[in-house]
Amino acid sequence: MLPLLTQTDGVQPLMLPDSVQKANLARSIEKVVNLDYKEFFMNMAGDAVWIVLKILMALAIYAVGRWLIRRMVKLLDSVFERRKIDASLRSFLRNTLKVVMTLILILSVIQTLGVNVTSIIALFASVTLAIGMALSGTAQNFAGGIMILLIKPYRVGDFISAQGQSGTVREIKLFSTVITTGDNQTIYIPNNSIATAIIDNYSTADRRRVDWTVGISYGDDVDNARRAILELLTADARIMQDPAPVVWVAALADSSVNLSARAWVKNADYWDVFFEYNEKFYKTLPSKGVNFPFPQMDVHMKND
C-alpha cells in the first residue's frame, strides 16, 4: 500500500494521507469562516444590477429600433406612392430595407449585452459564403429577379409568354415569377431563365390586331367574300374602325384561296373577338355564296 500513499519516482500518489486531507479541509473551512460576506454580497448585487441595466438597455434599444424601422418603412412607402414606383419593385425594396435594418438592430442589441459581434459577423460571412457556393443557382435566380424588377420587361397583371408558358403575371418573387394560365394553373418560372429568355408581353399596348385566315374555294368571287367578311367586322362595336379592318388574298394554297382578315381591338377583347368570329365566318359565309373547300388532290392516270 505504500506506493498508493506516497509519491514515488515523481508520480503523484493516487490517495492522499488522512493528515493531508484533514489539513486541506481545515484550510477550506477557514476560508469560508473568514470570508467577508458583506463585500461578497455587495459585489454580487453590483454585478446583478449591472446585468439588469444592460438587459434593460438592450430591450430599450430593440423597442426604439423597431419603432424607427416601422417609421422608415412607412416613409419609404409614402415616397414610393408619390413617385408612382412599380408595386413589385416597391415590395422588394421595402422587404430588403426591413431585413437589413433588423439585422443591424439585432447586432446592436447583442453588442449592448457585451457579446463581441466581430466573431458573429465573421461566422455569418463564412456561413453566407458557404451557402452561396452551395446554392449558386438560387443566387442566379436572385440576380435575375433584381434585373426583372429594374428593367421591368413585365409587371404584375401583364399577360406574357415565356419559356413555353403563357399566362397572367400574378407575382414577381425574388427567385421566381408566378403566372396563372388561362385554365387557372399556377406556373413558377425561375427568374434566371426568364430574365435571359425571349418574352412576349401582350399587355404593353392598349390594342391588338386580330388575324384570321379564311380559305375559300377556287372559282369563288374574292370580292364577294371580302365584302361579306367586312360586313361582319364593321358591324361589331368592339372592332376599331381606325385603322379599319382589311381583307387580302394571302396565298393560293393547294386546295383553297386563303384570305387574311385583320382587325384591331382592345386588349381585353382580343380572345373573345377571335373565337367568336371563327364561328361567325363558318356559319355566315356559306349563305353569302362563299364555300369552304375540302382538301383535294388531282390524280392523273397515264396508260402506256
C-alpha positions in Angstrom: 0.0 0.0 0.0 3.0 2.3 0.3 3.1 3.3 -3.4 -0.5 4.4 -3.1 0.1 6.7 -0.2 3.3 8.4 -1.1 4.9 10.0 -4.2 7.4 7.6 -5.8 9.7 8.4 -8.7 7.9 11.7 -9.4 4.5 10.0 -9.7 1.6 11.7 -7.9 0.0 9.2 -5.3 -3.5 8.0 -6.0 -4.6 8.6 -2.4 -3.6 11.3 -0.1 -2.9 10.5 3.6 -5.6 11.3 6.1 -3.5 14.1 7.6 -3.1 15.9 4.3 -6.8 15.6 3.6 -7.7 17.0 7.0 -5.3 19.9 6.5 -6.9 20.8 3.2 -10.4 20.6 4.7 -9.3 22.8 7.6 -7.9 25.4 5.2 -11.2 25.4 3.2 -13.3 25.8 6.3 -11.0 28.7 7.5 -11.5 30.5 4.1 -15.3 30.1 4.4 -15.3 31.3 8.1 -13.0 34.3 7.3 -15.0 35.3 4.2 -16.2 38.9 4.1 -19.9 38.1 3.3 -20.8 41.8 3.1 -18.3 42.5 0.4 -19.2 39.3 -1.4 -22.9 40.1 -1.5 -22.2 43.7 -2.4 -20.1 42.6 -5.3 -22.9 40.1 -6.4 -25.5 42.9 -6.0 -23.4 45.3 -8.1 -22.9 42.7 -10.8 -26.6 41.8 -10.8 -27.6 45.5 -11.1 -25.2 46.0 -14.0 -26.6 42.9 -15.8 -30.1 44.1 -15.3 -29.2 47.6 -16.6 -27.6 46.0 -19.7 -30.7 43.9 -20.3 -33.0 47.0 -19.9 -30.7 49.0 -22.2 -30.8 46.2 -24.8 -34.6 46.0 -24.6 -34.9 49.8 -24.9 -32.6 49.8 -27.9 -34.7 47.0 -29.5 -38.0 48.8 -28.9 -36.7 52.1 -30.2 -35.1 50.4 -33.2 -38.3 48.5 -34.1 -40.2 51.8 -34.0 -37.7 53.5 -36.2 -37.8 50.7 -38.7 -41.6 50.9 -38.9 -41.4 54.7 -39.4 -38.7 54.3 -42.1 -40.8 51.7 -44.0 -43.9 54.0 -43.8 -41.8 56.9 -45.0 -40.4 54.8 -47.9 -43.9 53.7 -48.8 -45.1 57.3 -49.0 -42.1 58.3 -51.2 -42.9 55.3 -53.5 -46.5 56.3 -53.6 -45.7 59.9 -54.6 -43.2 58.8 -57.3 -45.5 56.1 -58.6 -43.0 53.3 -58.1 -44.0 49.9 -59.5 -45.7 47.7 -56.9 -43.3 44.8 -57.4 -40.2 46.9 -57.0 -41.8 48.7 -54.1 -42.4 45.4 -52.2 -38.8 44.2 -52.9 -37.2 47.4 -51.7 -39.4 47.6 -48.6 -38.6 44.0 -47.6 -34.9 44.4 -48.3 -34.8 47.5 -46.1 -36.6 45.8 -43.2 -34.3 42.8 -43.3 -31.1 44.9 -43.4 -32.2 47.3 -40.7 -33.4 44.4 -38.5 -30.0 42.6 -38.8 -28.3 45.9 -37.8 -30.7 46.3 -34.8 -30.0 42.7 -33.6 -26.3 43.2 -33.8 -26.6 46.4 -31.8 -28.6 44.7 -29.1 -26.1 41.8 -28.9 -23.2 44.2 -28.6 -25.1 46.1 -25.8 -25.3 42.8 -23.9 -21.5 42.6 -24.0 -21.1 40.0 -26.7 -18.3 40.5 -29.3 -20.2 41.0 -32.6 -17.0 40.8 -34.6 -16.9 37.0 -34.3 -20.6 36.7 -35.1 -20.1 38.8 -38.3 -17.2 36.7 -39.3 -19.1 33.5 -38.7 -22.1 34.9 -40.6 -19.9 35.8 -43.5 -18.4 32.4 -43.7 -21.8 30.7 -43.5 -23.2 33.0 -46.2 -20.2 32.2 -48.5 -20.7 28.5 -48.0 -24.5 28.7 -48.6 -23.9 31.0 -51.7 -21.5 28.4 -53.2 -23.9 25.6 -52.5 -26.8 27.5 -53.9 -25.2 29.1 -56.9 -28.4 28.5 -59.0 -30.5 30.3 -56.4 -28.1 33.2 -56.4 -28.5 33.5 -60.2 -32.3 33.4 -59.7 -32.0 36.2 -57.2 -29.9 38.3 -59.6 -32.4 37.6 -62.3 -35.2 38.8 -60.0 -33.4 42.1 -59.4 -32.9 42.5 -63.2 -36.6 42.0 -63.8 -37.5 44.5 -61.2 -35.1 47.1 -62.5 -35.6 46.6 -66.3 -39.3 45.8 -66.0 -40.0 43.7 -69.1 -43.3 42.9 -67.5 -45.4 43.9 -64.5 -47.9 42.2 -62.2 -51.1 41.8 -64.2 -49.4 41.6 -67.6 -50.2 38.7 -69.9 -46.9 37.2 -71.1 -45.5 34.2 -72.9 -42.0 33.0 -71.9 -40.2 29.7 -71.6 -43.1 27.9 -73.4 -45.6 29.1 -70.9 -48.3 31.8 -71.3 -50.4 33.4 -68.6 -51.0 36.5 -66.4 -48.2 37.5 -64.1 -49.6 37.1 -60.5 -46.4 37.8 -58.5 -42.7 38.6 -59.1 -40.7 37.0 -56.3 -37.0 37.2 -55.6 -36.3 33.7 -57.1 -39.2 33.1 -59.4 -42.1 34.6 -61.4 -45.6 33.3 -60.7 -48.0 33.2 -63.6 -51.6 32.0 -63.9 -52.6 30.3 -67.2 -55.9 30.6 -68.9 -57.1 27.4 -67.4 -56.1 28.6 -63.9 -52.9 26.7 -63.5 -50.1 28.2 -61.4 -46.7 28.2 -63.1 -43.4 29.1 -61.3 -40.7 30.2 -63.7 -37.1 30.7 -62.3 -36.1 34.3 -62.7 -32.7 33.4 -64.1 -34.2 31.6 -67.1 -37.0 34.1 -67.7 -34.6 37.1 -67.4 -32.4 35.8 -70.3 -35.3 34.4 -72.4 -37.5 36.0 -75.2 -40.6 37.4 -73.5 -43.8 38.2 -75.4 -45.7 40.8 -73.4 -49.2 41.2 -74.7 -50.2 43.9 -72.2 -47.9 46.7 -73.0 -50.2 48.2 -75.7 -53.8 49.2 -75.3 -54.9 47.4 -78.5 -54.0 44.3 -80.5 -54.5 43.1 -84.0 -56.6 40.0 -84.6 -55.7 37.9 -87.6 -57.9 35.2 -89.3 -57.1 33.0 -92.3 -60.2 32.1 -94.2 -59.9 29.6 -97.0 -62.4 29.8 -99.9 -62.9 27.6 -103.0 -61.2 28.2 -106.2 -63.7 29.9 -108.5 -65.5 31.8 -105.7 -65.8 35.6 -106.1 -63.0 37.1 -104.0 -64.6 40.5 -103.9 -67.9 38.9 -102.7 -66.0 37.1 -99.9 -64.2 40.3 -98.9 -67.5 42.3 -98.7 -69.1 39.5 -96.6 -66.2 39.4 -94.1 -66.0 43.2 -93.8 -69.8 43.5 -93.2 -69.4 41.2 -90.2 -66.4 43.0 -88.8 -67.6 46.6 -89.3 -70.9 45.8 -87.6 -69.2 44.9 -84.3 -68.7 47.9 -81.9 -65.7 46.1 -80.3 -63.7 46.3 -83.6 -62.0 49.6 -84.2 -62.6 51.4 -87.4 -59.3 53.4 -87.3 -57.4 51.6 -88.6 -60.3 49.9 -90.4 -60.5 46.1 -90.9 -58.9 44.8 -94.1 -59.2 41.6 -96.1 -56.4 40.5 -98.5 -55.6 37.4 -100.6 -52.8 35.9 -98.5 -52.0 32.7 -100.5 -53.1 30.5 -103.4 -52.9 27.2 -101.5 -53.2 23.6 -102.8 -56.9 23.4 -102.2 -58.1 26.9 -101.4 -57.6 30.6 -101.9 -56.6 31.8 -98.4 -57.9 35.3 -97.4 -56.2 37.1 -94.5 -58.7 39.2 -92.4 -57.2 41.7 -89.9 -58.9 43.9 -87.4 -57.8 46.0 -84.3 -59.5 45.5 -80.9 -58.8 46.4 -77.3 -56.5 44.1 -75.4 -59.3 42.8 -73.2 -61.5 41.9 -76.2 -58.8 40.0 -78.2 -59.7 36.4 -77.4 -63.5 36.9 -77.4 -63.4 38.5 -80.8 -61.0 35.9 -82.2 -63.1 32.9 -81.2 -66.5 34.4 -81.9 -65.6 35.3 -85.5 -64.1 31.9 -86.3 -67.6 30.6 -85.7 -69.4 33.5 -87.4 -67.3 33.1 -90.6 -68.2 29.4 -90.7 -71.9 30.0 -90.2 -72.4 33.1 -92.2 -70.2 33.0 -95.3 -71.9 30.0 -97.0 -75.1 31.9 -97.0 -73.3 34.7 -98.9 -72.2 32.3 -101.6 -68.7 31.6 -100.2 -67.7 28.0 -100.0 -65.1 26.3 -97.8 -63.3 23.6 -99.8 -62.2 20.2 -98.6 -58.6 19.2 -99.1 -58.3 17.6 -102.5 -55.8 16.1 -104.8 -55.8 15.7 -108.6 -54.6 12.3 -109.8 -53.7 11.8 -113.5 -53.7 8.3 -114.9 -51.5 7.5 -117.9 -51.9 4.3 -119.9 -48.8 3.1 -121.6 
